């Protein structure tokens, strides 16, 4: 009975892939362990999206091979995006690696692991992009009250800075039937919030059904007993339909929360990014969303320091952020990605300038977030309880306005025990830039 440990890096979509691999392995007799020291084999599911993620993946790989005993254990299998792009280079540069597998080999993980344990050095990287439709083998790492649901794989947008289409291939949707079944299973396991993810969730169904189907899917998922909150991430602006906006506003279970990665607002920079639409289109969309979804929360991300971004371009972005007052915003420093059109664009922005701009943008958003959080003091909010923090001696949860891992939390006191997964009403009495503090008034569900 071989023991397998897995290190999952990168985004929530990667986490879902890791849980699928774990499920396949456990179903075939392997023992899953969190103790890397007792593992016979370690799988590292890597991220290769941006420079920092690639560097983190390499560091984790090196740490894993350094832990090998003289007998060669634990075996090290490198999976995911980095393997898909650089599998041959990884085997050459780090010969202690026992195998690499690409993003299209998840259902073959048992066969690959058995070959490695049998003494074979394995390289399995298929260029034929696929998406699994059956997620019944998924084995969740942690029994959190929320779970990510992957709607699709791949991307058709071809933004000039992004390598995802080279790694994942064209957009491929799962069937609506398989997604609904997975959500029902998760609800039976006690999951209260589902979070829909893909490279572009709003494109869901176009390849399978010939039309955008996210709104229809949301309506079906809203009927699943046990699911209380539904959240949608990664909404590409140009594929947000009026039907989707109306559905989010109408269905009580759907969080009035739209994650809208914009990347920039200067029209010249947007064209160089190969983003569809203009600043004017973005403003019109935001006005439409805010006019038609009550109390909507808007999250976005921006790339700072894209090639040729001038000081005036950056100032235009800051003014836009001040004007729109996003409830949530994140910032990424641009880095060249091998093989992308943007890697050949000039002039490059120096690291010093990029970091200075990042700091200024982050400070601006911190003030906006602080002001908006302060407005919540003295009010009650529904909070999904996630657990108890022994350091702070307080319970932790999130409001509908907060996605896990990227947004703030609610820390609260309670005179009685509160179970993870319950939804309670919390009176907010303090706030900082990101988090809220309060106390339990009464249980909601």
Buried (B, 14 or more C-beta within 10 A) or exposed (E): EBBBBBBBBBBBBBBBBBBBBBBBBBEEEBBBBEEBEEBBBBBBBBBBBBEEBBEBBBEBBBBBBEBBEEEEBBBBBBBBBBBBBBBEEBBEEBEBBBBBBBBBBBBBBBBBBBBBBEEEEBBBBEEEBBBBBEBEBBBBEEEBBBBBBBBBBBBBBEBBBBBBBBBBBEBBBBBBEBBBBBBBBBBEEBBBBBBBBBBBBBBBBBBBEEEBBBBBBBBBBBEBEEBBBBBBBBBBBBBBEEBBBEBBBEBEBBBBBBBBBBBBBBBEBBEBBBBBBBBEBBBEBBEEBBEEBEEBBBBBBBBBBBBEBEEEBBEBBBEBBEEBEBBBBBBBBBBBBEEBBBBEBEEBBEEEBBEBBBEBBBEBBBEBBBEBBBEBBEEBBBBBBBBBEEEEEBBBBBBBBBBBEEBBBBBBBBEEEBEBBBBBBBBBBEBEBBBBBBBBEEBBE
